[in-house]
Amino acid sequence: MTVATATARAAAAPISAAWSTATVEALFELPFADLLFRAQQVHRAHFDANAVQRSTLLSIKTGGCSEDCGYCSQSARRGTIEREKLLELDEVKVAAKAAKEKGASRFCMGAAWRGPKDGDLDKVIEMVRTVKDLGMETCLTLGLLGPGQAEKLAAAGLDYYNHNLDTGAEFYDLVITTHSQQARMETLIRVRDAGMKICCGGIVGMGESRRVRASLLAQLANLNPAPESVPINHLVAIPGTPMENAPPLDPFEFVRTIAAARIAMPTSWVRLSAGRHEMSDELQALCFLAGANSIFYGDKLLTTGNTEAERDEALFDRLGLKAV
């Protein structure tokens, strides 16, 4: 595709239009400066360009998952991580208070399940209520939800439910075989029908093509409405997982992904998620320029390292960013 064709296609796609893979791919094809300029225009029309929301993620139940997600170390099929039991309520409260004291405004909790059993869900609901009492937004990622479970979470006051599409539909079966992307969609529908907000994004750098990345963003943008929060994860190639030798993604391609997400989903929080620990300050700054306005904040994301809070504070000071 020529630059002229890419520019014409991108310009022809108004913000309110349904996004196709081709129109999102045309954004990727724009000259880098033009893409970031357009992303900045969209970002400034809907957000304070110098404000970044900070979330903390806590693994409340680690390891022993029955699924075979190719990027994840928590699968029981691999034995890379020891199975742990569900955290106690007091442990979660201590972690949430510490996150709030460090400046996080949203507290996310994740459990390595295919989906929660009703008995476990009742315990997690108590965690949600405890975190809400601290004055923080709450988010859960527990896997696939069954009938009635989303309603119980909504009644407990849960703000966001995270369930990522992970990758474009055409690449999905090369990453996960134990459940379909359609099953993920069904959970998202249950969450929406229960009246909660959606946190839904994906992972890049798994060996997928640019077209697959465009396809993922088009799928997300065409959810009705688009997810309020869109985590963009950069693969952390964990030893012992099928993707431990995935070729590294060009950093500029990652920035292009952030920019395309911002343009296609103008009112969503676009979050730098997994993989930020390996990013330079300069790369993160480009991502903020491209429209990222949320980060995971703290020393650990489920089972992988994250950028230290002190480094984040220093970077925010250098860039003149403020936390919200």
Buried (B, 14 or more C-beta within 10 A) or exposed (E): EEEEEBBEBBEEBEBEEEBBBBBBBBBBBBEEEBBBEBBBEBBEEBBEBBEBBBBBBBBBBBBBBBBBBBBBBBBBEBEBBEEBEBBEBEEBBEBBBEBBEBBBBBBBBBBBBEBBEEEBBEBBBEBBBBBBEEEBBBBBBBBBBBEEBBBBBBEBBBBBBBBBBBBBBBBBEBBBEEBEBEBBBBBBBBBBEBEBBBBBBBBBBBBBEBBBBBBBBBBBBBBEEBBBBBBBBBBBBBEEBBBBEBEEBEBEEBBBBBBBBBBBBBEBBBBBBBBBBBBEBEBBBBBBBBBBBBBBBBEBBBBBBBBEBEEBBEBBEEBEBEBB
